[in-house]
């Protein structure tokens, strides 16, 4: 699988504070971004994979709702995560 346990722990440690803090909004946004990038590359090769396209759209929606939550909760954390992950909004 493309996303191993060690890679997930690294993402959560880098963005969530610790590798056990899997519930932080920043960690979840970073994980969704990693998965979205992987699915985007997959869809560039397999254009007719409509199930993957649907799950990609759903993941983007989940990430957007988490970003909106973080923006309403704490704008400085929101700006930091946008800058770290190089997301535009």
C-alpha positions as CSV (number, residue, x, y, z in Angstrom):
1,X,0.0,0.0,0.0
2,X,1.2,3.5,-0.7
3,X,0.5,4.9,2.8
4,X,2.4,2.8,5.3
5,X,2.1,3.1,9.1
6,X,5.5,4.9,9.3
7,X,4.5,7.4,6.7
8,X,1.2,8.2,8.5
9,X,3.1,8.6,11.8
10,X,5.5,11.0,10.1
11,X,2.6,13.1,8.7
12,X,0.9,13.3,12.1
13,X,4.2,14.1,13.9
14,X,5.0,16.8,11.5
15,X,1.5,18.4,11.3
16,X,-0.4,17.2,14.4
17,X,2.2,17.7,17.1
18,X,2.9,14.0,17.9
19,X,2.5,10.7,16.1
20,X,-0.3,9.7,18.5
21,X,-2.3,12.9,17.9
22,X,-4.4,11.6,15.0
23,X,-7.5,13.6,15.8
24,X,-6.0,17.1,15.3
25,X,-7.5,19.0,12.4
26,X,-4.0,19.8,11.0
27,X,-3.0,16.1,11.0
28,X,-6.2,15.1,9.3
29,X,-5.9,17.8,6.6
30,X,-2.3,16.8,5.9
31,X,-3.4,13.1,5.6
32,X,-6.2,14.0,3.3
33,X,-3.8,16.1,1.2
34,X,-1.4,13.2,0.9
35,X,-4.2,10.9,-0.2
36,X,-5.7,13.4,-2.6
37,X,-2.3,13.9,-4.3
38,X,-1.9,10.1,-4.7
39,X,-5.4,9.7,-6.2
40,X,-4.8,12.6,-8.6
41,X,-1.7,11.0,-9.9
42,X,-3.6,7.7,-10.3
43,X,-6.4,9.4,-12.2
44,X,-3.9,11.0,-14.6
45,X,-2.9,7.5,-15.7
46,X,-6.4,5.9,-15.4
47,X,-8.8,8.4,-16.8
48,X,-11.9,6.1,-16.8
49,X,-11.7,5.1,-13.2
50,X,-14.9,6.7,-12.1
51,X,-15.0,5.1,-8.6
52,X,-11.7,6.6,-7.7
53,X,-12.8,10.0,-9.2
54,X,-15.9,9.9,-6.9
55,X,-13.9,9.1,-3.8
56,X,-11.4,11.9,-4.8
57,X,-14.3,14.4,-4.9
58,X,-15.6,13.2,-1.6
59,X,-12.2,13.5,0.0
60,X,-11.7,17.0,-1.3
61,X,-15.1,17.9,0.3
62,X,-14.0,16.5,3.6
63,X,-10.8,18.4,3.5
64,X,-12.6,21.6,2.7
65,X,-15.0,21.2,5.6
66,X,-12.1,20.6,7.9
67,X,-10.4,23.7,6.6
68,X,-13.5,25.7,7.1
69,X,-13.8,24.4,10.7
70,X,-10.2,25.3,11.4
71,X,-10.7,28.8,9.8
72,X,-13.6,29.5,12.1
73,X,-11.9,28.0,15.2
74,X,-8.4,29.5,14.9
75,X,-7.4,31.6,11.9
76,X,-3.6,31.5,12.7
77,X,-3.5,27.6,12.7
78,X,-5.5,27.7,9.5
79,X,-3.0,30.1,7.8
80,X,-0.1,27.9,9.0
81,X,-1.5,24.7,7.6
82,X,-2.3,26.4,4.3
83,X,1.2,27.7,4.0
84,X,2.8,24.3,5.0
85,X,0.8,22.3,2.6
86,X,0.9,24.9,-0.1
87,X,-2.9,24.9,-0.6
88,X,-4.7,27.7,-2.2
89,X,-8.0,29.0,-0.9
